[in-house]
Amino acid sequence: MDLIQISTPPFFHVQHLNAAVSAGKHVYCEKPVGIDIRQAGEALKIAPRVRSTQSVDVGFQCRNAPPIAAIAEKIKAGALGRLAR
């Protein structure tokens, strides 16, 4: 296994991120990485240990879920009217 996707409850994310990075795995972690300042600090300590051969990414996986993607397509098609920028 080369890739770990962290989709556990958020209070486990830093612990799982640490294990995955230590094992040399590529990592995708759903947001949030940590639930408080202490965990954010722990994540920042993990970052320098990421090897140049590893990829680590953090984001919202739910954007690709079929119901969310369907809503996004309706919005793009004009279901809410003209969007202002």
C-alpha positions in Angstrom: 0.0 0.0 0.0 1.5 3.3 -1.1 -1.3 5.8 -0.2 -3.2 6.4 3.0 -6.4 8.4 3.0 -7.2 9.8 6.4 -11.0 10.1 6.8 -11.3 9.1 10.4 -12.9 11.4 13.0 -10.8 14.6 13.1 -9.4 14.1 16.6 -7.4 11.2 15.2 -6.0 13.0 12.1 -2.7 14.1 13.5 -2.0 10.7 15.1 -2.7 8.9 11.8 -0.8 11.5 9.8 2.2 10.9 12.0 2.1 7.2 11.5 1.6 7.5 7.7 4.5 9.9 7.2 6.7 7.8 9.5 5.9 4.8 7.3 6.9 6.7 4.2 3.4 6.7 2.7 1.7 9.2 0.4 -1.1 10.8 2.4 -4.4 12.5 1.7 -5.9 13.9 4.9 -9.5 15.3 5.0 -9.8 18.6 6.7 -9.3 19.5 9.5 -5.8 18.2 10.1 -6.2 19.0 13.8 -9.0 20.1 16.1 -7.1 22.6 18.3 -3.9 24.6 18.6 -2.0 21.7 20.2 -2.8 19.4 17.3 -2.0 22.0 14.7 1.4 22.4 16.4 2.0 18.6 16.2 1.1 18.7 12.5 3.6 21.4 11.9 6.3 19.2 13.6 5.4 16.4 11.3 5.8 18.5 8.1 9.6 18.7 8.1 9.7 14.9 8.2 7.9 14.5 4.9 10.4 13.0 2.5 10.9 14.4 -1.0 9.5 11.1 -2.3 6.2 11.5 -0.4 3.1 13.5 -1.3 1.0 14.9 1.5 -2.3 16.8 0.7 -5.1 18.1 2.8 -8.6 19.0 1.5 -12.3 18.4 1.4 -13.0 14.9 -0.1 -16.7 15.6 0.2 -16.6 17.9 -2.8 -16.4 14.7 -5.0 -19.4 13.1 -3.3 -22.2 12.6 -5.9 -24.8 14.7 -4.1 -22.4 17.6 -3.6 -21.2 17.4 -7.2 -24.8 17.4 -8.5 -25.5 20.6 -6.5 -22.4 22.2 -7.9 -23.5 21.3 -11.4 -26.9 22.8 -10.8 -25.3 26.0 -9.5 -23.0 26.2 -12.6 -26.0 25.7 -14.9 -27.7 28.8 -13.4 -30.2 27.2 -10.9 -29.5 30.1 -8.5 -29.6 32.8 -11.1 -26.7 35.0 -12.1 -23.8 34.8 -9.6 -21.9 38.0 -8.7 -18.2 38.0 -8.4 
